[in-house]
C-alpha cells in the first residue's frame, strides 16, 4: 500500500474513532428497531379498530347489504372501505386478497395515491393507512361514521 493510501486509511480510522461512529451506528439501529415496533403496534391497533367497526355493522345489520353505505371516500363508500380494509389487514399474510379487496384498493390507489397499491406488496398490512384515510385518528370522526352506519 502506498504511503498516500495508508495515510488516508489512518485518517479515516482516526475520524471514525474520534466521532464514535460505531456507537452512533448502534444507536441508529436501536432507533430503527423502535420505529418499526411502533409501526407494527399502530397497524395492529388500526386493524383492531377496523374489526370492531366491521363487527358493529354485522351485529346491527347482519348482512352488510342491509347497512347504509355511509359517506363517500373518493369513488368508494365508507362501508366498503371498512369491510375491504379489514379483510386486507386480517388476511394480508396470505398474500392473495380476494377480488373485492383488490377492486376497493385499486379505487383508493386511483383516488388517493400509490400507498394503496396492493400490487406493490400484497402482504403489507394497510390498516393504518385506511384508518388515517378515514380520519379516525380523531374519535369524533370515528363516532360520526359509525353512527351513520349503525345508528
HELIX and SHEET records of a PDB file:
HELIX    1   1 UNK A    3  UNK A   18  1                                  16    
HELIX    2   2 UNK A   21  UNK A   61  1                                  41    
HELIX    3   3 UNK A   64  UNK A   66  5                                   3    
HELIX    4   4 UNK A   78  UNK A   91  1                                  14    
HELIX    5   5 UNK A   92  UNK A   94  5                                   3    
HELIX    6   6 UNK A   99  UNK A  112  1                                  14    
HELIX    7   7 UNK A  114  UNK A  116  5                                   3    
HELIX    8   8 UNK A  118  UNK A  120  5                                   3    
HELIX    9   9 UNK A  127  UNK A  134  1                                   8    
HELIX   10  10 UNK A  139  UNK A  150  1                                  12    
SHEET    1   A 2 UNK A  72  UNK A  73  0                                        
SHEET    2   A 2 UNK A  76  UNK A  77 -1                                        
END                                                                             
